[in-house]
Amino acid sequence: MRRSVQFQSPEQVAPRADGGQGGSTRQQEALRTDFAFELPRGYVDESGTVHRTGVMRLATARDELVPLRDDRVRENSAYLSVVLISRVVTRIGTVEDVHPGVIEDLFASDLAFLQDFYRRINAEGHTRAAVTCPSCDEEFAVNLAGGRLGES
């Protein structure tokens, strides 16, 4: 005799009033895969236009594995981040063909920003950080995704 069992993640099962697991499901938040950012300095294209805003998507296992086969990475392991970032950045300003050459032309501070942004959205799963005001000790969350000053 075959039994079919449907498994649900803990987020799908709402607790019952008596503390047990109920059959109703919580309203799930959609998985966010694209994250907007704003570069500190900006990418300057061949015509001299500065592009500061962009989008990075979540990395897949393939995104992290494919660069390891790249000859440039084999010759110089520091090039790994250039190839990896070029795979997950889908747009910088109006530039939608983001390739390693584009990432190579970024200012060092912008590359460092993207490396940190990559780590935050892929390892931690979000771009918010809990902080405490040093003046009033109030706790609040800030968005590290490159929003304008004063926004959280």
Residue frames relative to the residue before (quaternion, step in Angstrom):
aa qw qx qy qz dx dy dz
M 1.0000 0.0000 0.0000 0.0000 0.00 0.00 0.00
R 0.2399 -0.7738 0.5755 0.1118 3.57 -0.93 0.98
R 0.1311 -0.7647 0.6263 0.0754 3.50 -1.04 0.84
S 0.1993 -0.7558 0.6041 0.1555 3.52 -0.99 0.71
V 0.1097 -0.7902 0.6026 0.0187 3.54 -0.88 1.01
Q 0.1916 -0.7669 0.6021 0.1125 3.54 -0.93 0.88
F 0.2292 -0.7883 0.5614 0.1042 3.54 -0.66 1.16
Q 0.1407 -0.7687 0.6187 0.0810 3.54 -1.13 0.70
S 0.4768 -0.6462 0.5056 0.3154 3.53 -1.08 0.71
P 0.6581 -0.5113 0.3553 0.4235 3.63 -1.16 0.39
E 0.6279 0.5431 -0.3481 0.4353 3.62 1.08 -0.60
Q 0.6596 0.5252 -0.3096 0.4396 3.59 1.15 -0.53
V 0.7169 0.4269 -0.2438 0.4943 3.58 1.11 -0.58
A 0.2518 -0.7726 0.5674 0.1333 3.57 -0.65 1.13
P 0.4622 -0.6734 0.4869 0.3095 3.61 -0.94 0.76
R 0.4384 -0.6755 0.5268 0.2720 3.57 -1.13 0.68
A 0.6801 -0.4915 0.3521 0.4146 3.54 -1.26 0.33
D 0.7000 0.4624 -0.2763 0.4689 3.61 1.09 -0.68
G 0.6428 -0.5523 0.3181 0.4249 3.59 1.27 0.22
G 0.5982 0.5714 -0.3673 0.4251 3.61 1.22 -0.24
Q 0.5875 -0.5498 0.4437 0.3945 3.55 -1.30 -0.10
G 0.2480 -0.7830 0.5563 0.1259 3.56 -0.79 1.02
G 0.5715 -0.6122 0.4329 0.3334 3.50 -1.30 0.13
S 0.5803 0.5869 -0.3940 0.4044 3.61 1.18 -0.31
T 0.3517 -0.7419 0.5317 0.2079 3.54 -1.14 0.59
R 0.4774 -0.6364 0.5240 0.3042 3.53 -1.17 0.64
Q 0.5221 -0.5841 0.4955 0.3751 3.50 -1.18 0.46
Q 0.2679 -0.8054 0.5136 0.1258 3.54 -0.55 1.19
E 0.4203 -0.6643 0.5610 0.2594 3.49 -1.17 0.74
A 0.4824 -0.6695 0.4792 0.2990 3.58 -0.91 0.89
L 0.5108 -0.6377 0.4846 0.3126 3.55 -1.09 0.75
R 0.2489 -0.7683 0.5767 0.1231 3.54 -0.71 1.08
T 0.0979 -0.8330 0.5440 0.0224 3.59 -0.66 1.08
D 0.7269 0.3476 -0.2234 0.5485 3.61 1.21 -0.32
F 0.0782 -0.8027 0.5912 -0.0059 3.55 -0.94 0.97
A 0.3383 -0.7429 0.5456 0.1899 3.55 -0.77 1.07
F 0.0333 -0.7854 0.6178 0.0190 3.55 -1.18 0.60
E 0.2139 -0.7310 0.6272 0.1629 3.51 -1.37 0.22
L 0.3792 -0.7486 0.5039 0.2046 3.56 -0.62 1.18
P 0.5616 -0.6198 0.4278 0.3426 3.59 -1.04 0.70
R 0.7930 0.2321 -0.1170 0.5510 3.61 0.94 -0.86
G 0.4169 -0.7202 0.4570 0.3141 3.58 0.85 -0.94
Y 0.4533 -0.6581 0.5379 0.2686 3.53 -1.25 0.61
V 0.1958 -0.7685 0.6010 0.0989 3.56 -0.85 1.01
D 0.2693 -0.7858 0.5359 0.1513 3.58 -0.51 1.19
E 0.7511 -0.4283 0.2741 0.4210 3.57 -1.34 0.10
S 0.6809 0.4603 -0.2951 0.4873 3.61 1.18 -0.43
G 0.5897 -0.6050 0.3536 0.4015 3.59 1.29 -0.02
T 0.4743 0.6661 -0.4416 0.3693 3.58 1.28 0.07
V 0.2894 -0.7498 0.5729 0.1605 3.56 -0.95 0.92
H 0.1117 -0.7762 0.6201 0.0229 3.56 -0.88 1.07
R 0.0994 -0.8411 0.5310 0.0254 3.60 -0.61 1.10
T 0.7219 0.4039 -0.2619 0.4972 3.60 1.00 -0.67
G 0.0807 0.8032 -0.5876 0.0551 3.56 -1.17 0.50
V 0.3506 -0.7058 0.5761 0.2171 3.50 -1.39 -0.10
M 0.0855 -0.7549 0.6489 0.0425 3.54 -1.06 0.87
R 0.2563 -0.7570 0.5805 0.1559 3.56 -0.99 0.84
L 0.6310 -0.5016 0.4170 0.4199 3.54 -1.28 0.27
A 0.4439 -0.6915 0.5063 0.2615 3.56 -1.07 0.73
T 0.2967 -0.7104 0.6069 0.1975 3.52 -1.24 0.58
A 0.6750 -0.4530 0.3662 0.4528 3.56 -1.27 0.13
R 0.6236 0.5492 -0.3355 0.4438 3.59 1.03 -0.79
D 0.6228 0.5548 -0.3399 0.4344 3.58 1.00 -0.81
E 0.7140 0.4351 -0.2554 0.4855 3.57 1.04 -0.70
L 0.6868 0.4905 -0.2835 0.4553 3.60 1.16 -0.52
V 0.6370 0.5757 -0.3344 0.3887 3.60 0.89 -0.92
P 0.6606 0.5137 -0.3448 0.4252 3.66 0.83 -0.78
L 0.5869 0.5925 -0.3720 0.4077 3.59 1.13 -0.51
R 0.6699 0.4686 -0.2913 0.4968 3.59 1.25 -0.40
D 0.5054 0.6618 -0.4094 0.3728 3.58 1.30 -0.19
D 0.4961 -0.6862 0.4482 0.2865 3.60 -0.81 1.00
R 0.6166 0.5462 -0.3486 0.4472 3.60 1.06 -0.70
V 0.6565 0.4896 -0.3042 0.4866 3.58 1.05 -0.75
R 0.6322 0.5336 -0.3331 0.4524 3.61 1.01 -0.75
E 0.6840 0.4719 -0.2779 0.4819 3.57 1.06 -0.75
N 0.7984 0.0502 0.0185 0.5997 3.56 1.06 -0.77
S 0.3244 -0.7941 0.4806 0.1819 3.59 -0.21 1.27
A 0.5685 0.5940 -0.3894 0.4152 3.62 1.15 -0.44
Y 0.5997 0.5822 -0.3524 0.4211 3.60 1.19 -0.44
L 0.4481 0.7115 -0.4372 0.3192 3.58 1.27 -0.28
S 0.6894 0.4794 -0.3074 0.4477 3.59 0.80 -0.91
V 0.6029 0.5538 -0.3629 0.4451 3.62 1.06 -0.65
V 0.6903 0.4648 -0.2768 0.4804 3.58 0.84 -0.97
L 0.6613 0.5146 -0.3086 0.4501 3.58 0.91 -0.88
I 0.6683 0.4877 -0.3039 0.4724 3.59 0.85 -0.91
S 0.6514 0.5229 -0.3254 0.4432 3.60 0.98 -0.78
R 0.6351 0.5332 -0.3290 0.4518 3.60 1.16 -0.50
V 0.7788 0.3730 -0.1875 0.4682 3.60 0.99 -0.75
V 0.5950 0.5074 -0.3835 0.4913 3.61 1.20 -0.25
T 0.2085 -0.8233 0.5204 0.0882 3.58 -0.52 1.16
R 0.8026 0.0059 0.0113 0.5964 3.57 1.21 -0.42
I 0.0225 -0.7293 0.6825 0.0425 3.53 -1.21 0.71
G 0.8021 -0.0731 -0.0093 0.5927 3.56 -0.33 1.26
T 0.7746 -0.2593 0.2231 0.5320 3.56 -0.71 -1.11
V 0.5245 0.6265 -0.4096 0.4057 3.59 1.29 -0.02
E 0.0798 -0.8224 0.5631 0.0110 3.57 -0.51 1.20
D 0.6390 0.4584 -0.3256 0.5250 3.59 1.28 -0.19
V 0.0463 0.8117 -0.5749 0.0923 3.54 0.30 1.32
H 0.0544 0.7888 -0.6021 0.1111 3.56 -0.55 1.26
P 0.7344 -0.4269 0.2641 0.4568 3.62 -1.19 0.21
G 0.6068 0.5653 -0.3603 0.4271 3.62 1.05 -0.63
V 0.6322 0.5150 -0.3285 0.4766 3.58 1.05 -0.74
I 0.6736 0.4914 -0.2940 0.4672 3.58 0.88 -0.94
E 0.6135 0.5509 -0.3429 0.4500 3.61 1.06 -0.71
D 0.7113 0.4691 -0.2517 0.4589 3.58 1.07 -0.73
L 0.4688 0.6565 -0.4575 0.3741 3.59 1.25 0.08
F 0.5343 -0.5642 0.5032 0.3781 3.55 -1.24 0.42
A 0.6397 -0.5547 0.3686 0.3838 3.59 -1.12 0.66
S 0.6481 0.5213 -0.3285 0.4475 3.61 0.98 -0.78
D 0.6487 0.5070 -0.3187 0.4697 3.59 1.08 -0.69
L 0.6300 0.5121 -0.3332 0.4793 3.59 1.02 -0.74
A 0.6453 0.5096 -0.3210 0.4700 3.60 0.95 -0.84
F 0.6208 0.5367 -0.3334 0.4642 3.58 1.03 -0.79
L 0.6903 0.4786 -0.2849 0.4617 3.60 0.85 -0.96
Q 0.6168 0.5328 -0.3494 0.4622 3.60 1.03 -0.70
D 0.6713 0.4818 -0.2921 0.4816 3.58 0.95 -0.87
F 0.6333 0.5303 -0.3191 0.4646 3.57 1.01 -0.84
Y 0.6163 0.5451 -0.3266 0.4652 3.59 1.01 -0.86
R 0.6742 0.5009 -0.2921 0.4573 3.55 0.85 -1.01
R 0.6740 0.5138 -0.3023 0.4364 3.57 0.91 -0.88
I 0.7446 0.4087 -0.2577 0.4606 3.60 0.75 -0.93
N 0.7181 0.4369 -0.2670 0.4713 3.62 1.07 -0.53
A 0.7257 0.4049 -0.2576 0.4930 3.60 0.98 -0.68
E 0.7845 0.3282 -0.1676 0.4989 3.55 0.86 -0.92
G 0.4386 -0.7487 0.4156 0.2727 3.57 1.21 -0.32
H 0.7901 0.1468 -0.1184 0.5833 3.58 1.20 0.03
T 0.4058 -0.7186 0.5120 0.2382 3.55 -1.26 0.23
R 0.5279 0.6066 -0.4264 0.4142 3.58 1.18 0.42
A 0.1038 -0.7767 0.6189 0.0535 3.53 -1.13 0.72
A 0.3996 -0.6876 0.5500 0.2549 3.56 -1.06 0.77
V 0.0071 0.7972 -0.6021 0.0437 3.57 -0.85 1.00
T 0.2670 -0.7326 0.6024 0.1705 3.52 -1.34 0.35
C 0.4568 -0.6785 0.5064 0.2730 3.55 -0.87 0.98
P 0.4090 -0.7322 0.4822 0.2531 3.62 -0.72 1.00
S 0.6556 0.5217 -0.3175 0.4440 3.63 1.15 -0.46
C 0.8361 0.1914 -0.0656 0.5099 3.58 0.72 -1.08
D 0.4101 -0.7435 0.4351 0.2995 3.62 1.30 -0.04
E 0.3903 0.6985 -0.5050 0.3237 3.60 1.17 0.49
E 0.2967 -0.7541 0.5618 0.1662 3.57 -0.98 0.89
F 0.1300 0.7740 -0.6100 0.1093 3.56 -1.01 0.85
A 0.4540 -0.6690 0.5163 0.2822 3.57 -1.31 0.22
V 0.1385 -0.7647 0.6228 0.0902 3.55 -1.13 0.72
N 0.3980 -0.6918 0.5524 0.2405 3.53 -1.18 0.67
L 0.2356 -0.7989 0.5438 0.1027 3.57 -0.66 1.15
A 0.4667 0.7222 -0.4068 0.3084 3.57 1.28 0.18
G 0.6614 -0.5438 0.3184 0.4068 3.57 1.14 0.35
G 0.2898 0.7629 -0.5256 0.2404 3.57 1.09 0.62
R 0.6498 -0.5058 0.3770 0.4241 3.55 -1.29 0.13
L 0.6483 -0.5256 0.3834 0.3955 3.54 -1.22 0.51
G 0.7809 0.3225 -0.2522 0.4718 3.53 -1.02 0.84
E 0.6345 0.4984 -0.3430 0.4810 3.60 1.22 -0.20
S 0.1246 -0.7811 0.6038 0.0994 3.55 -1.12 0.56
